[in-house]
Amino acid sequence: MEIETTRFGVIALTDEIKIFAFTEGLLGFPNQSRYVVLDNPSGGVFQWLQSTEVPDLAFVICDPLSFLSEYNVPVTRSDLDKIGAESLDDVITRCIITVPENPQDMTANLQGPVIFNFKKKFGRQLVLPDEMGFSTVYPIVPKSQPC
């Protein structure tokens, strides 16, 4: 199977590239439910969450622990059930990154992390309560460091 993308052209899905089902979609995109996770062609900590249904719909994602070691997502049993996970060992967490014109101003959505069950190929975006204090625009590049 192949998917067409705006950023990467046509991608042939191999055993290494799996389609994840997001039965509830992502915030703002409830009707797009199939995505693939692609490594950044230039390497590094960033990946792409690419829609298989809409060629120009893709999100930059990243492991939040790569820039915030104390970030801890409270995944509930219900969250695990919705992605077919037996335990937290089956789950990885990513956050969606916003990359503006000036990459120094990149931010992460820590209030809406995305969890993946890589064994069963399901994903889900969580919405953490405001009282947890997580921002939707957490700066990930320290102002004193160039990108």
Backbone bond lengths (Angstrom), bond angles and torsions (degrees), N, CA, C in turn:
res aa  C-N    CA-C-N  psi(-1)  N-CA   C-N-CA  omega(-1)  CA-C   N-CA-C  phi
1 M - - - 1.445 - - 1.535 108.97 -
2 E 1.315 115.04 144.28 1.453 121.33 177.53 1.523 109.32 -123.76
3 I 1.339 115.22 149.61 1.461 119.81 173.21 1.524 107.58 -125.28
4 E 1.312 115.61 147.30 1.453 120.45 177.79 1.515 108.51 -98.96
5 T 1.335 115.62 134.28 1.460 121.10 178.78 1.523 109.17 -130.05
6 T 1.306 115.66 152.60 1.458 120.53 178.02 1.518 110.73 -74.00
7 R 1.334 117.40 -40.87 1.463 121.32 -174.48 1.526 113.99 -81.99
8 F 1.329 117.27 -33.16 1.467 120.67 -170.97 1.520 113.61 -117.15
9 G 1.312 118.20 2.25 1.460 121.23 -176.73 1.522 110.47 74.57
10 V 1.293 115.99 -150.53 1.464 121.45 179.64 1.525 108.46 -83.24
11 I 1.326 115.87 130.46 1.462 121.50 179.99 1.525 108.55 -116.75
12 A 1.315 114.89 124.08 1.464 120.12 174.49 1.520 107.67 -83.99
13 L 1.307 116.74 122.90 1.458 120.48 179.80 1.525 109.12 -77.60
14 T 1.314 114.82 124.61 1.455 122.25 -179.76 1.526 108.66 -112.42
15 D 1.316 115.66 -176.63 1.456 119.63 177.50 1.526 111.46 -61.47
16 E 1.347 117.13 -28.09 1.459 120.90 -178.96 1.523 112.44 -79.03
17 I 1.335 117.63 -23.79 1.461 121.91 -179.37 1.523 108.35 -106.40
18 K 1.297 116.00 109.91 1.464 121.29 -176.90 1.520 111.12 -108.34
19 I 1.307 116.39 148.99 1.457 122.12 175.69 1.524 108.67 -87.93
20 F 1.322 114.60 127.55 1.460 121.32 177.25 1.520 109.36 -101.01
21 A 1.320 115.97 134.83 1.457 121.71 176.78 1.524 109.31 -93.57
22 F 1.309 115.99 123.76 1.461 123.66 173.26 1.521 105.72 -109.48
23 T 1.321 117.08 90.68 1.461 120.64 -172.61 1.524 112.81 -63.26
24 E 1.333 117.35 -23.25 1.463 120.89 178.38 1.524 111.46 -104.39
25 G 1.321 117.79 6.89 1.451 121.32 -176.37 1.518 111.44 67.33
26 L 1.306 116.87 -167.09 1.459 123.60 173.25 1.516 107.41 -112.85
27 L 1.329 116.62 160.26 1.463 119.93 179.70 1.526 110.16 -55.84
28 G 1.309 115.50 126.40 1.456 121.01 -178.77 1.512 114.26 86.81
29 F 1.320 117.14 -10.63 1.469 122.11 -178.04 1.534 110.07 -136.10
30 P 1.332 116.95 58.49 1.473 119.33 -173.91 1.528 114.31 -67.13
31 N 1.321 117.69 -21.08 1.466 120.07 -176.50 1.517 114.11 -93.27
32 Q 1.330 117.84 -6.42 1.460 120.82 176.24 1.526 107.20 -100.34
33 S 1.315 116.12 115.50 1.464 118.88 -171.00 1.526 114.54 -122.56
34 R 1.316 117.22 1.73 1.468 119.31 -178.35 1.524 109.04 -125.77
35 Y 1.345 114.76 124.85 1.457 121.31 -176.91 1.523 109.23 -138.16
36 V 1.325 114.50 156.70 1.456 120.98 170.53 1.526 107.93 -120.47
37 V 1.324 116.08 151.13 1.459 121.72 174.86 1.521 106.61 -101.25
38 L 1.335 114.96 122.86 1.456 121.36 -178.64 1.515 109.18 -117.35
39 D 1.315 115.71 135.42 1.455 119.03 174.02 1.522 108.62 -69.78
40 N 1.324 115.64 149.72 1.451 121.19 176.78 1.526 107.85 -66.40
41 P 1.335 118.18 126.32 1.469 120.06 -178.65 1.531 113.79 -56.41
42 S 1.342 116.88 -27.40 1.464 118.94 -179.69 1.524 112.45 -93.20
43 G 1.335 117.06 7.81 1.463 121.03 178.58 1.517 111.92 82.95
44 G 1.306 116.39 -167.77 1.458 121.28 179.21 1.514 113.37 93.07
45 V 1.317 115.47 -170.52 1.465 121.24 -173.65 1.521 113.65 -86.06
46 F 1.320 117.20 -12.37 1.460 119.69 -176.58 1.526 111.14 -87.53
47 Q 1.328 114.32 146.60 1.455 122.39 175.08 1.528 107.16 -130.29
48 W 1.305 115.45 174.47 1.464 121.30 176.55 1.515 109.11 -118.72
49 L 1.321 116.08 137.25 1.458 122.65 170.60 1.527 105.09 -105.61
50 Q 1.314 115.11 100.56 1.461 122.64 -171.51 1.524 110.48 -103.01
51 S 1.328 116.53 128.41 1.457 121.34 174.79 1.525 109.20 -66.92
52 T 1.317 116.54 140.63 1.459 120.21 173.93 1.522 110.60 -89.06
53 E 1.334 116.17 -8.85 1.469 121.45 -174.03 1.529 113.39 -103.73
54 V 1.327 116.46 -29.50 1.470 121.77 -177.39 1.530 107.44 -125.65
55 P 1.331 118.31 109.48 1.466 121.06 -173.48 1.525 115.66 -55.47
56 D 1.333 117.96 -32.84 1.464 118.72 -176.91 1.525 113.33 -98.52
57 L 1.317 118.34 12.85 1.464 121.70 178.42 1.530 109.41 -102.01
58 A 1.325 114.81 106.24 1.462 120.96 179.49 1.520 108.32 -149.81
59 F 1.317 115.44 146.71 1.452 122.19 -179.56 1.520 109.19 -123.15
60 V 1.317 116.20 140.99 1.454 120.42 170.60 1.524 105.79 -79.90
61 I 1.341 116.22 131.64 1.465 120.57 178.37 1.526 109.22 -128.74
62 C 1.322 114.33 162.30 1.462 119.54 -176.14 1.529 108.96 -157.17
63 D 1.317 115.93 151.21 1.454 121.11 172.04 1.528 107.37 -71.41
64 P 1.320 118.08 117.12 1.469 119.49 -177.27 1.528 113.52 -62.07
65 L 1.310 117.83 -22.69 1.460 120.32 179.01 1.531 112.12 -69.46
66 S 1.318 116.36 -14.89 1.468 119.38 178.66 1.528 112.05 -72.26
67 F 1.316 117.76 -17.66 1.472 120.22 178.20 1.524 113.45 -131.38
68 L 1.338 118.37 -8.08 1.464 121.88 179.95 1.528 108.52 -145.27
69 S 1.319 115.85 87.02 1.467 120.93 -171.52 1.526 113.93 -62.26
70 E 1.315 118.63 -22.26 1.467 120.25 -178.31 1.535 113.29 -94.42
71 Y 1.327 117.60 5.94 1.468 120.45 179.56 1.520 109.47 -68.49
72 N 1.319 115.81 127.53 1.459 121.35 -177.63 1.526 108.61 -137.69
73 V 1.311 116.59 117.31 1.458 122.08 -178.22 1.525 109.11 -91.03
74 P 1.329 116.93 123.88 1.465 119.69 177.97 1.532 110.99 -80.07
75 V 1.316 116.40 87.34 1.467 121.84 -179.67 1.524 108.11 -82.90
76 T 1.325 115.75 125.10 1.467 121.20 -178.24 1.528 110.85 -90.01
77 R 1.296 115.87 167.16 1.475 121.20 175.78 1.531 109.80 -59.90
78 S 1.322 116.69 -38.07 1.463 121.07 178.08 1.523 110.83 -62.71
79 D 1.341 117.08 -41.57 1.465 120.87 177.13 1.528 110.50 -60.84
80 L 1.329 115.94 -44.64 1.466 120.29 178.92 1.522 111.07 -61.41
81 D 1.333 116.04 -43.68 1.465 120.35 -179.61 1.531 111.45 -61.10
82 K 1.329 116.67 -38.69 1.464 121.02 -176.82 1.528 112.60 -68.34
83 I 1.324 117.70 -19.28 1.474 119.79 175.93 1.531 111.47 -113.59
84 G 1.326 116.22 13.30 1.462 120.74 175.19 1.507 114.70 68.92
85 A 1.333 117.02 25.82 1.473 120.65 -177.42 1.521 110.59 -93.11
86 E 1.318 115.55 137.62 1.463 120.98 176.88 1.528 111.43 -76.00
87 S 1.346 114.72 -39.17 1.464 119.75 -177.22 1.522 108.88 -153.53
88 L 1.323 115.77 176.76 1.472 120.69 177.24 1.523 112.26 -63.09
89 D 1.321 117.29 -20.56 1.472 120.54 177.41 1.527 112.24 -63.77
90 D 1.343 116.45 -21.77 1.463 121.53 -179.63 1.525 112.50 -87.89
91 V 1.333 117.76 -2.00 1.460 122.15 -168.53 1.522 111.79 -116.01
92 I 1.335 115.53 138.53 1.457 120.03 166.48 1.527 106.84 -120.60
93 T 1.312 115.43 152.54 1.462 121.94 -177.50 1.521 109.63 -115.78
94 R 1.299 115.17 138.27 1.453 122.06 173.53 1.528 107.73 -134.33
95 C 1.316 116.01 158.06 1.456 119.47 173.82 1.525 107.46 -123.03
96 I 1.318 114.44 154.54 1.461 121.18 -179.68 1.527 108.06 -85.56
97 I 1.313 115.08 133.00 1.455 122.91 -177.16 1.534 109.36 -106.18
98 T 1.311 115.64 135.70 1.460 120.99 172.32 1.522 107.24 -102.31
99 V 1.321 115.32 124.87 1.463 120.77 -179.29 1.532 107.74 -114.64
100 P 1.330 116.67 101.27 1.462 119.55 178.53 1.530 111.23 -78.59
101 E 1.307 115.95 -176.39 1.468 120.43 -179.18 1.523 111.63 -54.45
102 N 1.318 116.85 -42.10 1.464 120.92 176.65 1.531 108.20 -95.19
103 P 1.350 119.03 106.82 1.464 121.31 -176.96 1.534 113.81 -58.05
104 Q 1.330 117.65 -21.05 1.472 120.71 176.51 1.527 111.30 -60.65
105 D 1.345 116.41 -21.62 1.462 121.80 -176.61 1.530 112.90 -98.21
106 M 1.340 117.59 18.08 1.468 121.12 178.58 1.518 110.43 -58.12
107 T 1.339 114.68 142.48 1.466 119.73 176.83 1.524 109.65 -133.26
108 A 1.329 114.83 158.20 1.465 121.71 177.84 1.517 109.11 -116.94
109 N 1.309 115.75 142.65 1.455 121.06 174.50 1.529 107.91 -89.08
110 L 1.322 116.11 95.00 1.466 120.58 179.89 1.521 112.03 -83.47
111 Q 1.321 117.30 -16.77 1.467 120.34 -179.96 1.531 111.45 -82.32
112 G 1.330 116.64 -18.68 1.460 120.76 -178.95 1.511 112.21 -124.96
113 P 1.353 117.94 59.11 1.472 118.89 -179.39 1.525 111.66 -65.85
114 V 1.321 114.09 158.42 1.461 121.03 177.17 1.518 107.40 -112.03
115 I 1.333 115.96 129.70 1.462 120.06 177.54 1.531 108.91 -110.11
116 F 1.331 114.79 144.80 1.462 121.65 -178.00 1.518 109.97 -127.00
117 N 1.324 115.38 139.06 1.453 121.70 167.19 1.524 105.38 -105.33
118 F 1.345 116.13 100.91 1.461 120.26 -176.59 1.530 112.08 -70.81
119 K 1.321 117.80 -21.53 1.470 119.83 178.97 1.521 111.39 -72.70
120 K 1.330 116.55 -44.44 1.471 120.25 -174.67 1.520 113.43 -104.15
121 K 1.344 117.28 -3.37 1.466 123.40 174.47 1.532 113.47 65.57
122 F 1.325 114.90 46.28 1.456 120.93 173.09 1.519 108.98 -121.05
123 G 1.331 115.43 149.31 1.451 121.07 175.44 1.510 110.25 -136.11
124 R 1.326 115.04 160.42 1.467 120.15 -179.32 1.519 108.78 -156.35
125 Q 1.319 115.29 137.05 1.456 118.83 173.46 1.518 108.61 -94.48
126 L 1.323 115.02 129.13 1.457 120.87 177.89 1.524 109.05 -93.18
127 V 1.319 115.89 157.42 1.458 121.79 170.92 1.520 105.91 -124.91
128 L 1.327 115.24 107.00 1.459 120.42 -177.69 1.524 110.04 -80.80
129 P 1.327 117.62 145.04 1.471 120.78 -177.66 1.531 111.93 -62.54
130 D 1.325 115.16 146.81 1.473 121.03 179.31 1.523 112.19 -54.22
131 E 1.330 116.65 -37.86 1.469 119.97 -175.83 1.528 113.20 -65.23
132 M 1.330 117.55 -11.45 1.470 119.42 175.99 1.527 110.87 -75.28
133 G 1.324 116.83 -17.50 1.458 120.66 175.18 1.514 115.64 81.53
134 F 1.323 118.70 14.22 1.456 120.74 178.52 1.526 110.12 -85.23
135 S 1.309 116.01 138.50 1.458 121.96 -177.22 1.523 110.84 -93.68
136 T 1.327 115.00 153.86 1.466 120.03 171.81 1.525 110.67 -88.82
137 V 1.348 116.46 -7.87 1.465 121.31 -178.58 1.533 110.22 -134.47
138 Y 1.328 115.46 57.16 1.456 121.33 -179.72 1.530 109.31 -78.51
139 P 1.351 118.11 119.71 1.476 119.52 179.77 1.525 110.79 -66.60
140 I 1.341 116.34 131.72 1.475 118.04 -177.18 1.510 113.58 -108.17
141 V 1.322 118.16 -9.50 1.465 120.97 176.92 1.525 107.40 -107.86
142 P 1.303 117.74 115.09 1.465 118.69 176.48 1.529 110.26 -56.44
143 K 1.304 116.71 137.98 1.465 120.93 -174.94 1.530 112.47 -60.53
144 S 1.308 118.25 -23.13 1.463 120.01 -179.24 1.529 113.21 -86.17
145 Q 1.345 117.37 -5.24 1.468 120.35 -177.64 1.521 110.88 -111.09
146 P 1.308 117.93 134.12 1.460 119.46 173.49 1.520 109.89 -73.95
147 C 1.291 117.10 154.53 1.455 123.06 -178.87 1.506 111.62 -78.10
